[in-house]
Amino acid sequence: MTDAPRVIARIKVMAGLDVNERNNPLDGRIKFPLGRNGLDIRVSITPCVTGEKVVMRIVDSSRLGNKLDDVGMIAPPAEPPSEPETPS
């Protein structure tokens, strides 16, 4: 018997995910206070044949851009919503 199910359960609790969910993919976040902004750990858990797989990505919150221009993308121009057509 391995400790993997217990470790995965602990990661789910820390990320605020449902511990009993094992059939659907889950995404969550763990926040660690570190310095002024802290670190975010993004958690993805997917079911597989042998149990569950966990992917954890470390994200430095202070380096995230708040605007699309900051990451090299240009925001599309906003278009007014179109009026729905009424049947005659």
PDB file of N, CA, C and O in Angstrom:
ATOM      1  N   MET A   1       0.845  -1.180   0.000  1.00  0.00           N
ATOM      2  CA  MET A   1       0.000   0.000   0.000  1.00  0.00           C
ATOM      3  C   MET A   1       0.887   1.239   0.000  1.00  0.00           C
ATOM      4  O   MET A   1       1.811   1.351   0.806  1.00  0.00           O
ATOM      5  N   THR A   2       0.602   2.163  -0.905  1.00  0.00           N
ATOM      6  CA  THR A   2       1.396   3.390  -0.970  1.00  0.00           C
ATOM      7  C   THR A   2       0.695   4.511  -0.220  1.00  0.00           C
ATOM      8  O   THR A   2      -0.474   4.403   0.152  1.00  0.00           O
ATOM      9  N   ASP A   3       1.432   5.578  -0.010  1.00  0.00           N
ATOM     10  CA  ASP A   3       0.880   6.758   0.655  1.00  0.00           C
ATOM     11  C   ASP A   3       0.262   7.741  -0.327  1.00  0.00           C
ATOM     12  O   ASP A   3      -0.236   8.787   0.089  1.00  0.00           O
ATOM     13  N   ALA A   4       0.279   7.431  -1.627  1.00  0.00           N
ATOM     14  CA  ALA A   4      -0.209   8.362  -2.639  1.00  0.00           C
ATOM     15  C   ALA A   4      -1.654   8.810  -2.405  1.00  0.00           C
ATOM     16  O   ALA A   4      -1.916  10.008  -2.510  1.00  0.00           O
ATOM     17  N   PRO A   5      -2.597   7.937  -2.098  1.00  0.00           N
ATOM     18  CA  PRO A   5      -3.972   8.416  -1.875  1.00  0.00           C
ATOM     19  C   PRO A   5      -4.076   9.407  -0.718  1.00  0.00           C
ATOM     20  O   PRO A   5      -4.867  10.348  -0.778  1.00  0.00           O
ATOM     21  N   ARG A   6      -3.291   9.204   0.325  1.00  0.00           N
ATOM     22  CA  ARG A   6      -3.327  10.137   1.459  1.00  0.00           C
ATOM     23  C   ARG A   6      -2.710  11.476   1.098  1.00  0.00           C
ATOM     24  O   ARG A   6      -3.202  12.523   1.518  1.00  0.00           O
ATOM     25  N   VAL A   7      -1.631  11.449   0.319  1.00  0.00           N
ATOM     26  CA  VAL A   7      -0.994  12.698  -0.115  1.00  0.00           C
ATOM     27  C   VAL A   7      -1.932  13.472  -1.028  1.00  0.00           C
ATOM     28  O   VAL A   7      -2.067  14.688  -0.893  1.00  0.00           O
ATOM     29  N   ILE A   8      -2.578  12.779  -1.954  1.00  0.00           N
ATOM     30  CA  ILE A   8      -3.518  13.429  -2.868  1.00  0.00           C
ATOM     31  C   ILE A   8      -4.696  14.005  -2.089  1.00  0.00           C
ATOM     32  O   ILE A   8      -5.155  15.108  -2.387  1.00  0.00           O
ATOM     33  N   ALA A   9      -5.186  13.272  -1.098  1.00  0.00           N
ATOM     34  CA  ALA A   9      -6.287  13.783  -0.278  1.00  0.00           C
ATOM     35  C   ALA A   9      -5.866  15.059   0.447  1.00  0.00           C
ATOM     36  O   ALA A   9      -6.653  16.001   0.536  1.00  0.00           O
ATOM     37  N   ARG A  10      -4.652  15.104   0.961  1.00  0.00           N
ATOM     38  CA  ARG A  10      -4.170  16.304   1.659  1.00  0.00           C
ATOM     39  C   ARG A  10      -4.040  17.482   0.694  1.00  0.00           C
ATOM     40  O   ARG A  10      -4.381  18.611   1.047  1.00  0.00           O
ATOM     41  N   ILE A  11      -3.553  17.231  -0.512  1.00  0.00           N
ATOM     42  CA  ILE A  11      -3.442  18.285  -1.517  1.00  0.00           C
ATOM     43  C   ILE A  11      -4.832  18.816  -1.863  1.00  0.00           C
ATOM     44  O   ILE A  11      -5.012  20.024  -2.018  1.00  0.00           O
ATOM     45  N   LYS A  12      -5.817  17.920  -1.985  1.00  0.00           N
ATOM     46  CA  LYS A  12      -7.191  18.343  -2.278  1.00  0.00           C
ATOM     47  C   LYS A  12      -7.736  19.242  -1.167  1.00  0.00           C
ATOM     48  O   LYS A  12      -8.386  20.249  -1.449  1.00  0.00           O
ATOM     49  N   VAL A  13      -7.477  18.885   0.085  1.00  0.00           N
ATOM     50  CA  VAL A  13      -7.953  19.699   1.204  1.00  0.00           C
ATOM     51  C   VAL A  13      -7.293  21.074   1.171  1.00  0.00           C
ATOM     52  O   VAL A  13      -7.969  22.086   1.353  1.00  0.00           O
ATOM     53  N   MET A  14      -5.995  21.121   0.942  1.00  0.00           N
ATOM     54  CA  MET A  14      -5.284  22.399   0.906  1.00  0.00           C
ATOM     55  C   MET A  14      -5.762  23.280  -0.241  1.00  0.00           C
ATOM     56  O   MET A  14      -5.762  24.505  -0.120  1.00  0.00           O
ATOM     57  N   ALA A  15      -6.173  22.665  -1.361  1.00  0.00           N
ATOM     58  CA  ALA A  15      -6.629  23.422  -2.533  1.00  0.00           C
ATOM     59  C   ALA A  15      -8.127  23.704  -2.489  1.00  0.00           C
ATOM     60  O   ALA A  15      -8.666  24.321  -3.407  1.00  0.00           O
ATOM     61  N   GLY A  16      -8.803  23.262  -1.436  1.00  0.00           N
ATOM     62  CA  GLY A  16     -10.236  23.517  -1.316  1.00  0.00           C
ATOM     63  C   GLY A  16     -11.077  22.683  -2.262  1.00  0.00           C
ATOM     64  O   GLY A  16     -12.140  23.128  -2.696  1.00  0.00           O
ATOM     65  N   LEU A  17     -10.626  21.490  -2.589  1.00  0.00           N
ATOM     66  CA  LEU A  17     -11.345  20.622  -3.518  1.00  0.00           C
ATOM     67  C   LEU A  17     -12.100  19.530  -2.762  1.00  0.00           C
ATOM     68  O   LEU A  17     -11.833  19.280  -1.587  1.00  0.00           O
ATOM     69  N   ASP A  18     -13.038  18.888  -3.441  1.00  0.00           N
ATOM     70  CA  ASP A  18     -13.822  17.810  -2.856  1.00  0.00           C
ATOM     71  C   ASP A  18     -12.965  16.546  -2.778  1.00  0.00           C
ATOM     72  O   ASP A  18     -12.531  16.015  -3.801  1.00  0.00           O
ATOM     73  N   VAL A  19     -12.728  16.075  -1.563  1.00  0.00           N
ATOM     74  CA  VAL A  19     -11.866  14.912  -1.352  1.00  0.00           C
ATOM     75  C   VAL A  19     -12.492  13.643  -1.923  1.00  0.00           C
ATOM     76  O   VAL A  19     -11.771  12.740  -2.346  1.00  0.00           O
ATOM     77  N   ASN A  20     -13.808  13.562  -1.941  1.00  0.00           N
ATOM     78  CA  ASN A  20     -14.486  12.352  -2.394  1.00  0.00           C
ATOM     79  C   ASN A  20     -14.648  12.259  -3.909  1.00  0.00           C
ATOM     80  O   ASN A  20     -15.045  11.211  -4.420  1.00  0.00           O
ATOM     81  N   GLU A  21     -14.348  13.335  -4.635  1.00  0.00           N
ATOM     82  CA  GLU A  21     -14.495  13.328  -6.099  1.00  0.00           C
ATOM     83  C   GLU A  21     -13.267  12.674  -6.724  1.00  0.00           C
ATOM     84  O   GLU A  21     -12.150  13.177  -6.602  1.00  0.00           O
ATOM     85  N   ARG A  22     -13.492  11.540  -7.398  1.00  0.00           N
ATOM     86  CA  ARG A  22     -12.383  10.827  -8.033  1.00  0.00           C
ATOM     87  C   ARG A  22     -12.637  10.534  -9.510  1.00  0.00           C
ATOM     88  O   ARG A  22     -11.755  10.016 -10.195  1.00  0.00           O
ATOM     89  N   ASN A  23     -13.833  10.859 -10.009  1.00  0.00           N
ATOM     90  CA  ASN A  23     -14.184  10.511 -11.388  1.00  0.00           C
ATOM     91  C   ASN A  23     -14.109  11.685 -12.344  1.00  0.00           C
ATOM     92  O   ASN A  23     -14.128  11.476 -13.557  1.00  0.00           O
ATOM     93  N   ASN A  24     -14.024  12.914 -11.849  1.00  0.00           N
ATOM     94  CA  ASN A  24     -13.977  14.095 -12.702  1.00  0.00           C
ATOM     95  C   ASN A  24     -12.690  14.873 -12.437  1.00  0.00           C
ATOM     96  O   ASN A  24     -12.169  14.841 -11.322  1.00  0.00           O
ATOM     97  N   PRO A  25     -12.174  15.569 -13.445  1.00  0.00           N
ATOM     98  CA  PRO A  25     -10.994  16.409 -13.230  1.00  0.00           C
ATOM     99  C   PRO A  25     -11.314  17.543 -12.251  1.00  0.00           C
ATOM    100  O   PRO A  25     -12.435  18.053 -12.222  1.00  0.00           O
ATOM    101  N   LEU A  26     -10.331  17.924 -11.462  1.00  0.00           N
ATOM    102  CA  LEU A  26     -10.491  19.000 -10.477  1.00  0.00           C
ATOM    103  C   LEU A  26      -9.372  20.017 -10.652  1.00  0.00           C
ATOM    104  O   LEU A  26      -8.235  19.650 -10.950  1.00  0.00           O
ATOM    105  N   ASP A  27      -9.689  21.288 -10.468  1.00  0.00           N
ATOM    106  CA  ASP A  27      -8.700  22.363 -10.505  1.00  0.00           C
ATOM    107  C   ASP A  27      -8.871  23.214  -9.271  1.00  0.00           C
ATOM    108  O   ASP A  27      -9.993  23.534  -8.879  1.00  0.00           O
ATOM    109  N   GLY A  28      -7.759  23.583  -8.654  1.00  0.00           N
ATOM    110  CA  GLY A  28      -7.815  24.422  -7.464  1.00  0.00           C
ATOM    111  C   GLY A  28      -6.551  25.231  -7.308  1.00  0.00           C
ATOM    112  O   GLY A  28      -5.671  25.219  -8.168  1.00  0.00           O
ATOM    113  N   ARG A  29      -6.476  25.936  -6.191  1.00  0.00           N
ATOM    114  CA  ARG A  29      -5.334  26.800  -5.946  1.00  0.00           C
ATOM    115  C   ARG A  29      -4.980  26.764  -4.463  1.00  0.00           C
ATOM    116  O   ARG A  29      -5.855  26.749  -3.598  1.00  0.00           O
ATOM    117  N   ILE A  30      -3.680  26.751  -4.192  1.00  0.00           N
ATOM    118  CA  ILE A  30      -3.162  26.857  -2.831  1.00  0.00           C
ATOM    119  C   ILE A  30      -2.369  28.145  -2.776  1.00  0.00           C
ATOM    120  O   ILE A  30      -1.488  28.364  -3.608  1.00  0.00           O
ATOM    121  N   LYS A  31      -2.670  29.015  -1.797  1.00  0.00           N
ATOM    122  CA  LYS A  31      -1.958  30.281  -1.649  1.00  0.00           C
ATOM    123  C   LYS A  31      -0.999  30.197  -0.469  1.00  0.00           C
ATOM    124  O   LYS A  31      -1.373  29.775   0.625  1.00  0.00           O
ATOM    125  N   PHE A  32       0.241  30.604  -0.709  1.00  0.00           N
ATOM    126  CA  PHE A  32       1.241  30.675   0.345  1.00  0.00           C
ATOM    127  C   PHE A  32       1.674  32.117   0.514  1.00  0.00           C
ATOM    128  O   PHE A  32       2.135  32.729  -0.449  1.00  0.00           O
ATOM    129  N   PRO A  33       1.541  32.688   1.717  1.00  0.00           N
ATOM    130  CA  PRO A  33       2.048  34.043   1.923  1.00  0.00           C
ATOM    131  C   PRO A  33       3.575  34.015   1.929  1.00  0.00           C
ATOM    132  O   PRO A  33       4.194  33.308   2.723  1.00  0.00           O
ATOM    133  N   LEU A  34       4.165  34.793   1.036  1.00  0.00           N
ATOM    134  CA  LEU A  34       5.614  34.845   0.920  1.00  0.00           C
ATOM    135  C   LEU A  34       5.972  36.221   0.397  1.00  0.00           C
ATOM    136  O   LEU A  34       5.661  36.543  -0.749  1.00  0.00           O
ATOM    137  N   GLY A  35       6.614  37.034   1.207  1.00  0.00           N
ATOM    138  CA  GLY A  35       6.921  38.394   0.786  1.00  0.00           C
ATOM    139  C   GLY A  35       5.655  39.220   0.728  1.00  0.00           C
ATOM    140  O   GLY A  35       4.726  39.004   1.507  1.00  0.00           O
ATOM    141  N   ARG A  36       5.618  40.177  -0.207  1.00  0.00           N
ATOM    142  CA  ARG A  36       4.440  41.049  -0.321  1.00  0.00           C
ATOM    143  C   ARG A  36       3.270  40.378  -1.007  1.00  0.00           C
ATOM    144  O   ARG A  36       2.122  40.565  -0.604  1.00  0.00           O
ATOM    145  N   ASN A  37       3.546  39.600  -2.036  1.00  0.00           N
ATOM    146  CA  ASN A  37       2.454  39.036  -2.833  1.00  0.00           C
ATOM    147  C   ASN A  37       2.190  37.564  -2.572  1.00  0.00           C
ATOM    148  O   ASN A  37       1.044  37.123  -2.669  1.00  0.00           O
ATOM    149  N   GLY A  38       3.195  36.810  -2.251  1.00  0.00           N
ATOM    150  CA  GLY A  38       3.022  35.389  -2.013  1.00  0.00           C
ATOM    151  C   GLY A  38       3.131  34.564  -3.283  1.00  0.00           C
ATOM    152  O   GLY A  38       3.343  35.086  -4.378  1.00  0.00           O
ATOM    153  N   LEU A  39       2.982  33.280  -3.104  1.00  0.00           N
ATOM    154  CA  LEU A  39       3.030  32.330  -4.211  1.00  0.00           C
ATOM    155  C   LEU A  39       1.676  31.653  -4.355  1.00  0.00           C
ATOM    156  O   LEU A  39       0.988  31.394  -3.367  1.00  0.00           O
ATOM    157  N   ASP A  40       1.311  31.375  -5.580  1.00  0.00           N
ATOM    158  CA  ASP A  40       0.131  30.567  -5.860  1.00  0.00           C
ATOM    159  C   ASP A  40       0.612  29.233  -6.395  1.00  0.00           C
ATOM    160  O   ASP A  40       1.514  29.174  -7.231  1.00  0.00           O
ATOM    161  N   ILE A  41       0.010  28.170  -5.909  1.00  0.00           N
ATOM    162  CA  ILE A  41       0.257  26.856  -6.477  1.00  0.00           C
ATOM    163  C   ILE A  41      -1.055  26.405  -7.097  1.00  0.00           C
ATOM    164  O   ILE A  41      -2.045  26.186  -6.398  1.00  0.00           O
ATOM    165  N   ARG A  42      -1.052  26.271  -8.407  1.00  0.00           N
ATOM    166  CA  ARG A  42      -2.239  25.828  -9.130  1.00  0.00           C
ATOM    167  C   ARG A  42      -2.213  24.304  -9.163  1.00  0.00           C
ATOM    168  O   ARG A  42      -1.193  23.703  -9.500  1.00  0.00           O
ATOM    169  N   VAL A  43      -3.327  23.686  -8.818  1.00  0.00           N
ATOM    170  CA  VAL A  43      -3.413  22.237  -8.688  1.00  0.00           C
ATOM    171  C   VAL A  43      -4.413  21.704  -9.703  1.00  0.00           C
ATOM    172  O   VAL A  43      -5.542  22.188  -9.785  1.00  0.00           O
ATOM    173  N   SER A  44      -4.000  20.714 -10.468  1.00  0.00           N
ATOM    174  CA  SER A  44      -4.893  20.007 -11.385  1.00  0.00           C
ATOM    175  C   SER A  44      -4.828  18.527 -11.049  1.00  0.00           C
ATOM    176  O   SER A  44      -3.745  17.945 -10.988  1.00  0.00           O
ATOM    177  N   ILE A  45      -5.975  17.925 -10.832  1.00  0.00           N
ATOM    178  CA  ILE A  45      -6.045  16.504 -10.512  1.00  0.00           C
ATOM    179  C   ILE A  45      -6.951  15.841 -11.536  1.00  0.00           C
ATOM    180  O   ILE A  45      -8.096  16.248 -11.731  1.00  0.00           O
ATOM    181  N   THR A  46      -6.421  14.812 -12.185  1.00  0.00           N
ATOM    182  CA  THR A  46      -7.197  14.107 -13.207  1.00  0.00           C
ATOM    183  C   THR A  46      -7.263  12.625 -12.872  1.00  0.00           C
ATOM    184  O   THR A  46      -6.285  12.052 -12.392  1.00  0.00           O
ATOM    185  N   PRO A  47      -8.405  12.006 -13.122  1.00  0.00           N
ATOM    186  CA  PRO A  47      -8.501  10.559 -12.898  1.00  0.00           C
ATOM    187  C   PRO A  47      -7.740   9.802 -13.977  1.00  0.00           C
ATOM    188  O   PRO A  47      -7.647  10.258 -15.117  1.00  0.00           O
ATOM    189  N   CYS A  48      -7.206   8.661 -13.617  1.00  0.00           N
ATOM    190  CA  CYS A  48      -6.547   7.797 -14.595  1.00  0.00           C
ATOM    191  C   CYS A  48      -6.816   6.345 -14.204  1.00  0.00           C
ATOM    192  O   CYS A  48      -7.469   6.081 -13.195  1.00  0.00           O
ATOM    193  N   VAL A  49      -6.324   5.430 -14.984  1.00  0.00           N
ATOM    194  CA  VAL A  49      -6.596   4.011 -14.768  1.00  0.00           C
ATOM    195  C   VAL A  49      -6.053   3.544 -13.419  1.00  0.00           C
ATOM    196  O   VAL A  49      -6.680   2.722 -12.751  1.00  0.00           O
ATOM    197  N   THR A  50      -4.904   4.056 -13.021  1.00  0.00           N
ATOM    198  CA  THR A  50      -4.261   3.595 -11.790  1.00  0.00           C
ATOM    199  C   THR A  50      -4.619   4.424 -10.566  1.00  0.00           C
ATOM    200  O   THR A  50      -4.093   4.171  -9.482  1.00  0.00           O
ATOM    201  N   GLY A  51      -5.500   5.405 -10.711  1.00  0.00           N
ATOM    202  CA  GLY A  51      -5.884   6.249  -9.575  1.00  0.00           C
ATOM    203  C   GLY A  51      -6.095   7.681 -10.021  1.00  0.00           C
ATOM    204  O   GLY A  51      -6.998   7.971 -10.806  1.00  0.00           O
ATOM    205  N   GLU A  52      -5.257   8.577  -9.514  1.00  0.00           N
ATOM    206  CA  GLU A  52      -5.345   9.989  -9.878  1.00  0.00           C
ATOM    207  C   GLU A  52      -3.943  10.536 -10.135  1.00  0.00           C
ATOM    208  O   GLU A  52      -2.968  10.104  -9.521  1.00  0.00           O
ATOM    209  N   LYS A  53      -3.865  11.494 -11.053  1.00  0.00           N
ATOM    210  CA  LYS A  53      -2.603  12.182 -11.327  1.00  0.00           C
ATOM    211  C   LYS A  53      -2.737  13.617 -10.870  1.00  0.00           C
ATOM    212  O   LYS A  53      -3.782  14.242 -11.047  1.00  0.00           O
ATOM    213  N   VAL A  54      -1.670  14.138 -10.280  1.00  0.00           N
ATOM    214  CA  VAL A  54      -1.661  15.506  -9.765  1.00  0.00           C
ATOM    215  C   VAL A  54      -0.587  16.297 -10.490  1.00  0.00           C
ATOM    216  O   VAL A  54       0.549  15.847 -10.636  1.00  0.00           O
ATOM    217  N   VAL A  55      -0.971  17.493 -10.945  1.00  0.00           N
ATOM    218  CA  VAL A  55      -0.020  18.445 -11.513  1.00  0.00           C
ATOM    219  C   VAL A  55      -0.097  19.700 -10.658  1.00  0.00           C
ATOM    220  O   VAL A  55      -1.177  20.242 -10.425  1.00  0.00           O
ATOM    221  N   MET A  56       1.076  20.163 -10.188  1.00  0.00           N
ATOM    222  CA  MET A  56       1.133  21.381  -9.371  1.00  0.00           C
ATOM    223  C   MET A  56       2.058  22.369 -10.069  1.00  0.00           C
ATOM    224  O   MET A  56       3.213  22.052 -10.353  1.00  0.00           O
ATOM    225  N   ARG A  57       1.543  23.574 -10.347  1.00  0.00           N
ATOM    226  CA  ARG A  57       2.324  24.621 -11.005  1.00  0.00           C
ATOM    227  C   ARG A  57       2.528  25.763 -10.024  1.00  0.00           C
ATOM    228  O   ARG A  57       1.577  26.239  -9.404  1.00  0.00           O
ATOM    229  N   ILE A  58       3.757  26.194  -9.890  1.00  0.00           N
ATOM    230  CA  ILE A  58       4.073  27.303  -8.989  1.00  0.00           C
ATOM    231  C   ILE A  58       4.002  28.591  -9.786  1.00  0.00           C
ATOM    232  O   ILE A  58       4.652  28.727 -10.823  1.00  0.00           O
ATOM    233  N   VAL A  59       3.200  29.548  -9.295  1.00  0.00           N
ATOM    234  CA  VAL A  59       3.012  30.824  -9.975  1.00  0.00           C
ATOM    235  C   VAL A  59       3.405  31.940  -9.009  1.00  0.00           C
ATOM    236  O   VAL A  59       2.881  32.023  -7.899  1.00  0.00           O
ATOM    237  N   ASP A  60       4.325  32.791  -9.438  1.00  0.00           N
ATOM    238  CA  ASP A  60       4.727  33.947  -8.642  1.00  0.00           C
ATOM    239  C   ASP A  60       3.743  35.071  -8.918  1.00  0.00           C
ATOM    240  O   ASP A  60       3.728  35.626 -10.017  1.00  0.00           O
ATOM    241  N   SER A  61       2.925  35.411  -7.936  1.00  0.00           N
ATOM    242  CA  SER A  61       1.868  36.408  -8.126  1.00  0.00           C
ATOM    243  C   SER A  61       2.406  37.779  -8.483  1.00  0.00           C
ATOM    244  O   SER A  61       1.740  38.541  -9.184  1.00  0.00           O
ATOM    245  N   SER A  62       3.599  38.104  -8.012  1.00  0.00           N
ATOM    246  CA  SER A  62       4.136  39.444  -8.275  1.00  0.00           C
ATOM    247  C   SER A  62       4.550  39.614  -9.733  1.00  0.00           C
ATOM    248  O   SER A  62       4.706  40.744 -10.196  1.00  0.00           O
ATOM    249  N   ARG A  63       4.728  38.535 -10.453  1.00  0.00           N
ATOM    250  CA  ARG A  63       5.164  38.635 -11.840  1.00  0.00           C
ATOM    251  C   ARG A  63       4.017  38.523 -12.832  1.00  0.00           C
ATOM    252  O   ARG A  63       4.239  38.578 -14.041  1.00  0.00           O
ATOM    253  N   LEU A  64       2.807  38.369 -12.340  1.00  0.00           N
ATOM    254  CA  LEU A  64       1.661  38.274 -13.237  1.00  0.00           C
ATOM    255  C   LEU A  64       1.261  39.658 -13.717  1.00  0.00           C
ATOM    256  O   LEU A  64       1.244  40.611 -12.938  1.00  0.00           O
ATOM    257  N   GLY A  65       0.942  39.765 -14.987  1.00  0.00           N
ATOM    258  CA  GLY A  65       0.432  41.017 -15.538  1.00  0.00           C
ATOM    259  C   GLY A  65      -1.067  41.089 -15.338  1.00  0.00           C
ATOM    260  O   GLY A  65      -1.756  40.069 -15.363  1.00  0.00           O
ATOM    261  N   ASN A  66      -1.562  42.283 -15.141  1.00  0.00           N
ATOM    262  CA  ASN A  66      -2.991  42.445 -14.936  1.00  0.00           C
ATOM    263  C   ASN A  66      -3.738  42.767 -16.213  1.00  0.00           C
ATOM    264  O   ASN A  66      -4.966  42.687 -16.247  1.00  0.00           O
ATOM    265  N   LYS A  67      -3.027  43.125 -17.251  1.00  0.00           N
ATOM    266  CA  LYS A  67      -3.667  43.513 -18.501  1.00  0.00           C
ATOM    267  C   LYS A  67      -3.162  42.625 -19.626  1.00  0.00           C
ATOM    268  O   LYS A  67      -2.072  42.058 -19.542  1.00  0.00           O
ATOM    269  N   LEU A  68      -3.966  42.510 -20.682  1.00  0.00           N
ATOM    270  CA  LEU A  68      -3.552  41.724 -21.835  1.00  0.00           C
ATOM    271  C   LEU A  68      -2.314  42.308 -22.491  1.00  0.00           C
ATOM    272  O   LEU A  68      -1.475  41.567 -23.003  1.00  0.00           O
ATOM    273  N   ASP A  69      -2.188  43.643 -22.482  1.00  0.00           N
ATOM    274  CA  ASP A  69      -1.013  44.282 -23.069  1.00  0.00           C
ATOM    275  C   ASP A  69       0.268  43.878 -22.345  1.00  0.00           C
ATOM    276  O   ASP A  69       1.331  43.814 -22.963  1.00  0.00           O
ATOM    277  N   ASP A  70       0.181  43.602 -21.036  1.00  0.00           N
ATOM    278  CA  ASP A  70       1.357  43.230 -20.258  1.00  0.00           C
ATOM    279  C   ASP A  70       1.921  41.879 -20.667  1.00  0.00           C
ATOM    280  O   ASP A  70       3.109  41.623 -20.470  1.00  0.00           O
ATOM    281  N   VAL A  71       1.092  41.014 -21.230  1.00  0.00           N
ATOM    282  CA  VAL A  71       1.560  39.692 -21.642  1.00  0.00           C
ATOM    283  C   VAL A  71       1.689  39.579 -23.161  1.00  0.00           C
ATOM    284  O   VAL A  71       1.846  38.481 -23.695  1.00  0.00           O
ATOM    285  N   GLY A  72       1.621  40.714 -23.850  1.00  0.00           N
ATOM    286  CA  GLY A  72       1.830  40.719 -25.291  1.00  0.00           C
ATOM    287  C   GLY A  72       0.597  40.441 -26.122  1.00  0.00           C
ATOM    288  O   GLY A  72       0.716  40.134 -27.308  1.00  0.00           O
ATOM    289  N   MET A  73      -0.570  40.538 -25.541  1.00  0.00           N
ATOM    290  CA  MET A  73      -1.808  40.325 -26.287  1.00  0.00           C
ATOM    291  C   MET A  73      -2.567  41.641 -26.365  1.00  0.00           C
ATOM    292  O   MET A  73      -2.499  42.466 -25.454  1.00  0.00           O
ATOM    293  N   ILE A  74      -3.275  41.822 -27.442  1.00  0.00           N
ATOM    294  CA  ILE A  74      -4.057  43.038 -27.619  1.00  0.00           C
ATOM    295  C   ILE A  74      -5.527  42.686 -27.428  1.00  0.00           C
ATOM    296  O   ILE A  74      -6.030  41.732 -28.022  1.00  0.00           O
ATOM    297  N   ALA A  75      -6.206  43.461 -26.598  1.00  0.00           N
ATOM    298  CA  ALA A  75      -7.623  43.212 -26.339  1.00  0.00           C
ATOM    299  C   ALA A  75      -8.437  43.542 -27.585  1.00  0.00           C
ATOM    300  O   ALA A  75      -8.193  44.567 -28.222  1.00  0.00           O
ATOM    301  N   PRO A  76      -9.403  42.691 -27.947  1.00  0.00           N
ATOM    302  CA  PRO A  76     -10.245  42.995 -29.104  1.00  0.00           C
ATOM    303  C   PRO A  76     -11.152  44.176 -28.780  1.00  0.00           C
ATOM    304  O   PRO A  76     -11.517  44.380 -27.623  1.00  0.00           O
ATOM    305  N   PRO A  77     -11.520  44.956 -29.801  1.00  0.00           N
ATOM    306  CA  PRO A  77     -12.422  46.078 -29.542  1.00  0.00           C
ATOM    307  C   PRO A  77     -13.789  45.579 -29.092  1.00  0.00           C
ATOM    308  O   PRO A  77     -14.292  44.569 -29.584  1.00  0.00           O
ATOM    309  N   ALA A  78     -14.369  46.293 -28.163  1.00  0.00           N
ATOM    310  CA  ALA A  78     -15.685  45.897 -27.646  1.00  0.00           C
ATOM    311  C   ALA A  78     -16.757  46.249 -28.666  1.00  0.00           C
ATOM    312  O   ALA A  78     -16.778  47.355 -29.206  1.00  0.00           O
ATOM    313  N   GLU A  79     -17.645  45.296 -28.923  1.00  0.00           N
ATOM    314  CA  GLU A  79     -18.755  45.527 -29.839  1.00  0.00           C
ATOM    315  C   GLU A  79     -20.042  45.594 -29.032  1.00  0.00           C
ATOM    316  O   GLU A  79     -20.226  44.829 -28.085  1.00  0.00           O
ATOM    317  N   PRO A  80     -20.930  46.504 -29.401  1.00  0.00           N
ATOM    318  CA  PRO A  80     -22.200  46.553 -28.674  1.00  0.00           C
ATOM    319  C   PRO A  80     -23.006  45.290 -28.954  1.00  0.00           C
ATOM    320  O   PRO A  80     -22.933  44.738 -30.051  1.00  0.00           O
ATOM    321  N   PRO A  81     -23.769  44.832 -27.976  1.00  0.00           N
ATOM    322  CA  PRO A  81     -24.573  43.621 -28.211  1.00  0.00           C
ATOM    323  C   PRO A  81     -25.624  43.885 -29.292  1.00  0.00           C
ATOM    324  O   PRO A  81     -26.204  44.968 -29.364  1.00  0.00           O
ATOM    325  N   SER A  82     -25.851  42.879 -30.122  1.00  0.00           N
ATOM    326  CA  SER A  82     -26.829  43.023 -31.181  1.00  0.00           C
ATOM    327  C   SER A  82     -28.218  42.710 -30.639  1.00  0.00           C
ATOM    328  O   SER A  82     -28.381  41.924 -29.706  1.00  0.00           O
ATOM    329  N   GLU A  83     -29.206  43.342 -31.244  1.00  0.00           N
ATOM    330  CA  GLU A  83     -30.592  43.125 -30.856  1.00  0.00           C
ATOM    331  C   GLU A  83     -31.049  41.785 -31.407  1.00  0.00           C
ATOM    332  O   GLU A  83     -30.772  41.478 -32.567  1.00  0.00           O
ATOM    333  N   PRO A  84     -31.742  40.975 -30.610  1.00  0.00           N
ATOM    334  CA  PRO A  84     -32.249  39.704 -31.141  1.00  0.00           C
ATOM    335  C   PRO A  84     -33.353  39.968 -32.166  1.00  0.00           C
ATOM    336  O   PRO A  84     -34.156  40.890 -32.028  1.00  0.00           O
ATOM    337  N   GLU A  85     -33.359  39.121 -33.198  1.00  0.00           N
ATOM    338  CA  GLU A  85     -34.370  39.264 -34.229  1.00  0.00           C
ATOM    339  C   GLU A  85     -35.687  38.703 -33.730  1.00  0.00           C
ATOM    340  O   GLU A  85     -35.731  37.640 -33.110  1.00  0.00           O
ATOM    341  N   THR A  86     -36.753  39.425 -34.006  1.00  0.00           N
ATOM    342  CA  THR A  86     -38.088  38.962 -33.616  1.00  0.00           C
ATOM    343  C   THR A  86     -38.774  38.355 -34.823  1.00  0.00           C
ATOM    344  O   THR A  86     -38.711  38.915 -35.917  1.00  0.00           O
ATOM    345  N   PRO A  87     -39.435  37.206 -34.641  1.00  0.00           N
ATOM    346  CA  PRO A  87     -40.122  36.590 -35.791  1.00  0.00           C
ATOM    347  C   PRO A  87     -41.338  37.441 -36.207  1.00  0.00           C
ATOM    348  O   PRO A  87     -42.048  37.986 -35.362  1.00  0.00           O
ATOM    349  N   SER A  88     -41.560  37.539 -37.531  1.00  0.00           N
ATOM    350  CA  SER A  88     -42.702  38.326 -38.020  1.00  0.00           C
ATOM    351  C   SER A  88     -43.943  37.511 -38.142  1.00  0.00           C
ATOM    352  O   SER A  88     -44.986  38.030 -38.540  1.00  0.00           O
TER     353      SER A  88
END
